[in-house]
Amino acid sequence: MQELLAVIAKGLVDNPDSVNVEADAPTEDGTIVYHIHVAESDMGRVIGKQGRIAKAIRTIARSAAIRSEEKIMVEID
């Protein structure tokens, strides 16, 4: 899942070397929180107008998580 999020984020930004994806330990309900870190100048590219790109990233990640029977959340930092 981390690789998928990293590939998506690197395709969107101008500085792909600054993209970092981290995963927290699962919470008590089994949800894993993934944090996407990008450069400050690329933040707008990852979020998109009215959050549309961020919403699309979360939708793709949830779809992939369903296939592997995981519960996830994606945060963009």
C-alpha positions in Angstrom: 0.0 0.0 0.0 2.9 2.4 0.8 4.4 1.7 -2.6 1.0 2.5 -4.3 0.6 5.8 -2.5 4.2 6.7 -3.2 3.9 6.0 -7.0 0.7 8.1 -7.2 2.1 11.0 -5.2 5.4 11.0 -7.2 3.5 11.2 -10.4 1.7 14.4 -9.3 4.6 16.5 -7.8 7.5 18.5 -9.3 9.9 17.2 -6.7 9.4 13.4 -6.5 12.4 12.9 -4.3 10.7 14.7 -1.4 7.7 12.3 -1.3 7.6 10.1 1.8 4.9 7.7 2.8 4.7 6.4 6.4 2.3 4.0 8.1 1.2 4.1 11.7 0.6 1.0 13.7 -3.0 -0.3 13.4 -5.5 1.2 15.9 -7.7 -1.0 18.1 -10.3 -1.3 15.3 -7.6 -2.4 12.8 -7.4 0.8 10.8 -4.0 1.7 9.5 -3.3 5.4 8.9 -0.9 6.3 6.0 0.7 9.7 6.0 1.9 11.2 2.7 4.6 13.8 3.1 5.4 16.1 0.2 7.4 19.3 -0.3 5.5 22.5 0.8 5.5 23.8 -2.8 3.9 20.5 -4.1 1.1 20.4 -1.5 -1.4 22.1 -3.8 -0.8 19.6 -6.5 -1.5 16.7 -4.3 -4.6 18.2 -2.7 -6.1 19.7 -5.9 -8.9 22.1 -6.4 -11.4 21.7 -3.6 -9.6 18.5 -2.5 -10.6 16.5 -5.6 -7.2 14.9 -6.2 -6.8 14.0 -2.5 -10.3 12.5 -2.5 -9.3 10.4 -5.6 -6.1 9.2 -3.9 -8.1 8.1 -0.9 -10.7 6.3 -3.1 -8.0 4.4 -5.0 -6.2 3.5 -1.7 -9.5 2.3 -0.2 -10.2 0.2 -3.2 -6.8 -1.5 -3.0 -7.2 -2.0 0.7 -10.5 -3.8 0.2 -8.8 -6.3 -2.0 -6.3 -7.1 0.8 -9.0 -6.9 3.5 -7.5 -3.9 5.3 -9.0 -0.8 6.8 -7.1 2.3 6.0 -7.1 6.1 6.2 -4.9 8.4 4.1 -3.7 11.8 5.4 -1.7 14.3 3.4 0.9 16.1 5.6 
